[in-house]
Amino acid sequence: MIRGQQRQYYFRLNIPQDRFLRYYRGSANSVQVISECGKSLRFPATRLRPLLTQHGVRGRFCLTVDANNRFISLQAAD
């Protein structure tokens, strides 16, 4: 979805907490996902830290970027 100069990409993740610790500790520094529209996306793993729960990072998410594909936000989506 394009909103003005922003683009939104929806995707699902299921990263158990113990596996996410590799990202949290810095041994893995990026996450690559395939959006629901089929686009491959890569972003810094640190962007997932606010979304970490006791179960890990699970659910459907929305990544918003600007016209230059720079990060704007990452949040849980319905």
C-alpha angles and dihedrals in degrees: 000000000000119000110185104300092343127093125204125205124190123206142153128241134188109181114158115226095249092053092046089058088076089061092042092052092048100246088119114036106182139042124214121199138167113237123225088257090055099256118139111233130189125188138159113283089226088074088070096057095090089052096054115118132175086273095051124246109326135157143041118320139188121219114197120197134174127243089279092051092252117151117264104161147336119205143157113271132203 
